[in-house]
Amino acid sequence: MALANTPVVRKPLLPIDPRTKFFLLFFVGFFTFVFPPWYMEVSVMAGLALLLSLNRQAKTALTMFLVFCVMLAADLYLTPFVSGVIRNVYFTVVRLVRMLLPLAMVGLLLVRTITVTEFIAAFRKMRLPDGFIIPFSVMFRFIPTIHEEWASIRSAMKFRGIGISARNVLTKPMMTLEYTLVPLLMSTATIATELAAASLARGLDSGGKRTCIVEVRFRLQDYLVILLCVFTLVWWRAGAA
């Protein structure tokens, strides 16, 4: 079934507990929208880039960190020279998108470095009910599966000469919509059903005590990451006072 096609996650150089990664998600979500100073933004982004690199996502981490640095430099040095309507568009690109980059990095850390098995084991360690674990485990596997399906649809459309590009969207909008979006929606319904069936076939709703071959526990690096997050919040609070 579809759930069995879980992508292989390479062993990280510095393993981090899934619960620590979820803690990072909440921390970054809060920290991003309190509008911290630019040097604290750089510190958080550098830390996230390091974590991604240690989880064998160095290329993605470097790319996103460089994009962040370019946007930050544009915000600091070019904003005073922009005015009028262009200023609103410029502000949206260089500041709002920059605010979302840390959340995107944590999202990639969750999706690309946690298997469904680790996800379920971590949530069971947190004593969460099955009614919460099962839907989220299906959703957690649903995102990369849809990404794979989208890549397959794009490849199939290229053979028909209907590549997904700005030119085709403008010149052949209805054809592009029909041959890409409709198959994707149909596949989405099928995949959701298969994932739910696969989860039930694995006995996730049995209610009994489950064992897991994946060891989920806090290590020294997990405590260090949490302490650094707390220190960053204290640092921000002291600067805002």
C-alpha positions as CSV (number, residue, x, y, z in Angstrom):
1,M,0.0,0.0,0.0
2,A,1.0,3.6,-0.3
3,L,2.2,3.9,3.2
4,A,4.7,1.2,2.6
5,N,6.5,3.5,0.1
6,T,7.9,5.7,2.8
7,P,11.1,7.4,1.4
8,V,14.4,6.2,2.9
9,V,15.8,8.8,5.3
10,R,19.6,8.7,5.5
11,K,21.1,8.4,8.9
12,P,21.9,11.9,10.2
13,L,25.3,12.9,11.4
14,L,23.8,14.2,14.6
15,P,20.5,12.5,15.4
16,I,17.8,14.7,16.9
17,D,14.7,13.4,18.6
18,P,11.5,14.0,16.7
19,R,10.0,15.7,19.7
20,T,12.8,18.2,19.7
21,K,12.0,19.0,16.0
22,F,8.4,19.6,16.9
23,F,9.5,21.9,19.7
24,L,11.6,23.7,17.2
25,L,8.6,24.2,15.0
26,F,6.6,25.9,17.8
27,F,9.7,27.9,18.8
28,V,10.4,29.2,15.3
29,G,6.7,29.9,14.7
30,F,6.5,32.1,17.8
31,F,9.9,33.7,17.3
32,T,9.3,34.6,13.7
33,F,6.2,36.6,14.4
34,V,7.5,38.7,17.3
35,F,9.7,40.7,14.8
36,P,13.1,40.1,16.4
37,P,16.2,42.2,15.5
38,W,18.0,41.2,12.3
39,Y,21.0,39.8,14.1
40,M,18.8,37.4,16.1
41,E,17.1,36.3,12.8
42,V,20.6,35.5,11.4
43,S,21.4,33.5,14.5
44,V,18.3,31.4,14.3
45,M,18.7,30.9,10.6
46,A,22.3,29.8,11.0
47,G,21.3,27.3,13.7
48,L,18.6,25.9,11.5
49,A,21.0,25.7,8.5
50,L,23.4,23.8,10.8
51,L,20.8,21.3,11.9
52,L,19.6,20.7,8.3
53,S,23.3,20.1,7.3
54,L,23.8,17.7,10.1
55,N,20.7,15.8,8.9
56,R,22.3,15.5,5.4
57,Q,20.4,18.4,3.8
58,A,23.4,20.7,3.4
59,K,22.6,21.8,-0.2
60,T,19.0,22.9,0.8
61,A,20.3,24.6,4.0
62,L,22.9,26.6,2.1
63,T,20.5,27.6,-0.6
64,M,17.8,28.9,1.9
65,F,20.4,30.6,4.1
66,L,21.9,32.5,1.1
67,V,18.4,33.5,-0.1
68,F,17.7,34.8,3.5
69,C,21.0,36.8,3.5
70,V,20.1,38.4,0.1
71,M,16.7,39.4,1.3
72,L,18.0,40.7,4.6
73,A,20.7,42.8,2.9
74,A,18.1,44.2,0.5
75,D,15.8,45.1,3.4
76,L,18.6,46.8,5.4
77,Y,20.3,48.7,2.6
78,L,17.7,49.2,-0.2
79,T,14.4,49.9,1.7
80,P,15.1,53.6,2.3
81,F,15.4,54.1,-1.5
82,V,12.0,52.5,-2.4
83,S,8.7,54.4,-2.1
84,G,5.1,54.4,-3.3
85,V,3.3,51.2,-4.5
86,I,6.6,49.5,-5.3
87,R,7.5,49.8,-1.6
88,N,4.6,47.6,-0.6
89,V,5.5,44.9,-3.1
90,Y,9.1,45.2,-2.2
91,F,8.3,45.0,1.5
92,T,6.2,41.8,1.0
93,V,9.0,40.0,-0.9
94,V,12.0,40.9,1.2
95,R,10.4,40.9,4.6
96,L,7.3,38.8,4.7
97,V,8.9,36.0,2.6
98,R,12.0,36.2,4.7
99,M,9.9,35.7,7.9
100,L,8.6,32.5,6.4
101,L,11.9,31.0,5.5
102,P,12.7,29.8,9.1
103,L,9.3,28.0,9.2
104,A,10.1,26.5,5.8
105,M,13.4,25.2,7.0
106,V,11.8,23.6,10.1
107,G,9.1,22.1,7.9
108,L,11.8,20.5,5.7
109,L,13.6,19.2,8.8
110,L,10.3,17.5,9.8
111,V,9.3,16.1,6.4
112,R,12.7,15.0,5.1
113,T,14.3,13.7,8.3
114,I,11.5,11.9,10.2
115,T,10.0,8.7,9.1
116,V,6.4,7.8,9.8
117,T,7.6,5.2,12.3
118,E,9.6,7.8,14.2
119,F,6.6,10.2,14.0
120,I,4.2,7.6,15.6
121,A,6.8,6.5,18.2
122,A,7.4,10.1,19.3
123,F,3.8,10.9,19.7
124,R,3.2,7.7,21.7
125,K,6.0,8.8,24.0
126,M,4.1,12.0,24.5
127,R,1.0,10.0,25.6
128,L,-1.1,11.5,22.9
129,P,-4.4,9.7,22.0
130,D,-4.8,7.5,18.9
131,G,-7.4,9.9,17.6
132,F,-4.7,12.5,17.2
133,I,-1.8,10.2,16.1
134,I,-3.6,8.4,13.3
135,P,-4.8,11.4,11.3
136,F,-1.5,13.2,11.7
137,S,0.5,10.2,10.6
138,V,-1.6,9.9,7.5
139,M,-1.2,13.6,6.8
140,F,2.5,13.4,7.5
141,R,2.9,10.7,4.8
142,F,0.4,12.4,2.5
143,I,2.6,15.5,1.7
144,P,5.6,13.7,0.2
145,T,3.3,11.2,-1.6
146,I,1.5,14.1,-3.3
147,H,4.9,15.6,-4.2
148,E,5.9,12.4,-5.9
149,E,2.6,12.2,-7.8
150,W,3.0,15.8,-9.0
151,A,6.5,15.0,-10.3
152,S,5.0,12.0,-12.2
153,I,2.3,14.1,-13.7
154,R,4.7,16.7,-14.9
155,S,6.9,14.0,-16.5
156,A,3.9,12.5,-18.3
157,M,2.8,16.0,-19.5
158,K,6.2,16.7,-21.0
159,F,5.8,13.7,-23.3
160,R,2.5,15.2,-24.6
161,G,4.1,18.6,-25.1
162,I,2.2,20.2,-22.3
163,G,5.0,21.2,-19.9
164,I,4.0,23.2,-16.9
165,S,5.5,26.6,-17.6
166,A,4.5,30.2,-17.5
167,R,4.2,30.2,-21.3
168,N,1.8,27.3,-21.4
169,V,-0.3,28.6,-18.5
170,L,-0.8,31.9,-20.4
171,T,-1.2,30.4,-23.9
172,K,-3.1,27.2,-23.1
173,P,-4.6,27.7,-19.6
174,M,-7.6,25.3,-19.9
175,M,-5.5,22.5,-21.4
176,T,-2.8,22.9,-18.7
177,L,-5.5,22.9,-16.0
178,E,-7.2,19.8,-17.5
179,Y,-4.1,17.7,-17.9
180,T,-2.4,18.6,-14.7
181,L,-4.8,19.7,-12.0
182,V,-7.6,17.2,-12.7
183,P,-5.3,14.1,-12.5
184,L,-3.7,15.5,-9.4
185,L,-7.1,15.9,-7.7
186,M,-8.1,12.4,-8.7
187,S,-4.8,11.0,-7.4
188,T,-5.2,12.9,-4.1
189,A,-8.5,11.2,-3.3
190,T,-7.1,7.8,-4.1
191,I,-3.9,8.3,-2.2
192,A,-5.8,9.6,0.9
193,T,-7.9,6.4,0.9
194,E,-4.9,4.1,0.5
195,L,-3.0,5.8,3.2
196,A,-5.9,5.5,5.7
197,A,-6.3,1.8,4.8
198,A,-2.6,1.2,5.2
199,S,-2.6,2.9,8.6
200,L,-5.4,0.7,9.8
201,A,-3.7,-2.4,8.3
202,R,-0.8,-1.7,10.5
203,G,-3.0,-1.8,13.6
204,L,-2.7,1.8,14.6
205,D,-6.2,1.8,15.9
206,S,-5.8,-1.4,17.9
207,G,-5.6,0.4,21.2
208,G,-3.1,-2.1,22.6
209,K,0.5,-1.5,23.6
210,R,2.8,-1.3,20.6
211,T,6.5,-1.9,20.2
212,C,8.8,-0.1,17.8
213,I,12.2,-0.9,16.4
214,V,13.1,2.8,16.3
215,E,14.6,4.1,19.5
216,V,13.1,7.5,20.4
217,R,14.8,9.2,23.3
218,F,16.4,12.5,24.3
219,R,20.1,12.8,23.9
220,L,22.6,15.5,24.9
221,Q,22.2,17.3,21.6
222,D,18.4,17.5,22.2
223,Y,18.9,19.2,25.5
224,L,21.4,21.6,24.0
225,V,18.9,22.5,21.2
226,I,16.1,23.2,23.7
227,L,18.5,25.2,25.9
228,L,19.6,27.3,23.0
229,C,16.0,28.0,22.1
230,V,15.2,29.1,25.7
231,F,18.4,31.2,25.7
232,T,17.3,32.9,22.5
233,L,13.9,33.8,23.9
234,V,15.5,35.2,27.1
235,W,17.9,37.2,24.9
236,W,15.0,38.6,22.8
237,R,13.1,39.4,26.0
238,A,16.0,41.2,27.6
239,G,16.6,43.2,24.4
240,A,12.9,44.1,24.1
241,A,12.6,45.3,27.7
